[in-house]
Amino acid sequence: MLVFPSPRVLLAYLASPTLIQRTSWEDIFRVYGGLGLLWLALWIPLAADKPLVTEVPQEGEVEVAGALRQVGEKLTSVPWADFVRSPALWAVTFAHMAHNYGLYVLLAWLPTYFSQTYQLDLGQSSTLSVAPWIAAAVVSNLAGWGADYLINSEALPKTTVRKLFQCTALVIPACCMTALAVGTHTPSEAQAIFTLSVAAGSMSSAGFATATQDLADKYIGITYGATSALSVIVGSLGTFGTGVILDNLHEWPYVFGIAAGVYVAGAAAFASLYKAEKIFD
């Protein structure tokens, strides 16, 4: 579950400027694409299922058609209608959408913001963009440990813990985006605001990212996958929409203002709709 970027993303932030300066934009895609193919070439032989040699199916064994029929039967047994009618699952989905909107926009556009606003070169912009994600890695783990302690010690009800962490993970970034939209800041101040926003947002690891475990034991993967699919769409639309805004209006305050509104909407939905109880088992 993507609450903060992996080390690969951080390395790409740092390595890309040097690659661009020494080669070209096109070579960035060739290098990263080539690394992906290299990984695939190693993955296929090393990650094969065991046993490596499978027996040829004999007469009477389950055939492909029968296997597909079993899969179909399992899918039809999933309570899809209950998922759609569940306020708690919609709460997780809305929070996930809000989180992904901000995450995708910052991942894609943060270096551009530093470059356009402060006239920094690509290397300086990428370097300033790394700190928020490092902070997020730390805070995400601390949030998980903190939430587990509060739940296991029964210091707070599980529903309260989820709402506390998730709403904090959305409200603080909303405040940070508002500050960026209405104020003028130095590069260091902007970096600090972004760092606070992304670090706080990573507290979603104790919110929506684990909330589907509260709702069901049997359908955790399906429910999280469903919320993730919708959230990826919203995040991608946010990334595209940001480009449209900057191309036509050339105004970063609009970008940050919309992000703040999305964060607040996600927090309000989670606070009002979420309840940590088993409803699908």
Secondary structure, 3 states (H helix, E strand, C coil): CCCCCCHHHHHHHHHHHHHHHHCCHHHHHHHHHHHHHHHHHHHHHHCCCCCCCCCCCCCCCCCHHHHHHHHHHHHHHCCHHHHHHCHHHHHHHHHHHHHHHHHHHHHHHHHHHHHHHHCCCHHHHHHHHHHHHHHHHHHHHHHHHHHHHHHHCCCCCHHHHHHHHHHHHHHHHHHHHHHHHHCCCCHHHHHHHHHHHHHHHHHHHHCHHHHHHHHCCCCHHHHHHHHHHHHHHHHHHHHHHHHHHHHHCCCHHHHHHHHHHHHHHHHHHHHHHCCCCCCCC
